[in-house]
């Protein structure tokens, strides 16, 4: 009943997280699209303002040229001829001089704040022939430009036009809006980053919830078996024919004792995790002969795997094997790894224990030919409560705290733990322990 309630609770919670992620994603997408829409409208508005400024400038330029044409000094300079308009046109162009027109155009655009590079030309519309200007090979772009105006003050209204071409108009617009675009991009990135962090936290919380549910299920199973066995054995002792038989009494008493010891060990493992999390444990460092310890553990372990007709091969080749360590914790480290090698071997266990040494310390390797694991799981097996087989699958017993304990203790000694595994071919764990542990642990 309790397990069913937990499963339903976590299922509802996971659905809530999924709905939250979807809604938040849609909201974020809406914010980004809205922001891009506003940015696009702002750019269009800037372009329209730019076009209006240029059109205004062109009109002012033509007005100034008209003023120059009516200037008495210039009229005297080119001696206006009422009988020949074309002659008047040529004389006016030479009288005004291209440098003067160039300065007028530049001055006008600068007054309007348009100081970026531009090319211009006064041309005959029908023939596309240029009379004067600064076009530098951009005649085609000037003729096709949207910025042009009739220069009626020079000659016939439909004949001559002034055209201006801005090759860097787009970059100019973006430069003017650079601050706003960067700020907008910055805030969008902050929103995306915050969204990613929230989603990451939710997914992490979801995974943690799944791990906790898995742990509760496994713990319930592991505790239920010895409790049930103790209950049955205790009930048998109350029966008169059992009580009168000393051999049966001893048998059931031994069952109760063994199952109680097993239950105590399980509780100790859970309490060890709580102690490790607090970080208040202290190492009782002493000189440890690694080879002697391994030989003792291997001898005891062979008894345990003999029921499965397994074998343990010893290859202790380290030349230096005396380390400073907490013997109790270090023994538990090796036993946990050996126990895993046995549990994850589906057939007759074949386990090899080897050692090697260097100037810094000793490496203990435990290799098996069990089921192995995929590469993507190898980074997670040292996490608390993590088990590759999850849910209600109990073909391999445990809480998922053994390797977490191993890694924590090894690192507390100043060492490190490495794993190499291939699915279907087995695993290898390398425990490196320095000759001397960290000073702050001594």
Secondary structure, DSSP 8 states (H G I E B T S, - for coil): -HHHHHHHHHHHHHHHHHHHHHHHHHHHHHHHHHHHHHHHHHHHHHHHHHHHHHHHHHHHHHHHHHHHHT-HHHHHHHT--TT-HHHHHHHHHHHH-HHHHHHHHHHHHHHTT--S--EEEEEETTTTEEEEEE-TT-HHHHHH-SEEEE-TTTS-TTTEEEEEE-TTHHHHHHHHTHHHHHHHHHHHHHHHHHHHHHHHHHHHHHHHHHHHHHHHHHHHHHHHHHHHHHHHHHHHHTSHHHHT-HHHHHHHHHHHHHHHHHHHHHHHHHHHHHHHHHT-----EEEEEHHHHHHHHHHHHHHHHHTTT-EEEEEE--S--EEEEEHHHHHHHHHHHHHHHHHT-SSS-EEEEEEEE-SSEEEEEEEE-S----GGGTTTTTSTT--SS-TT--SS---S-HHHHHHHHHHHTT-EEEEEEETTTEEEEEEEEESS--GGG-
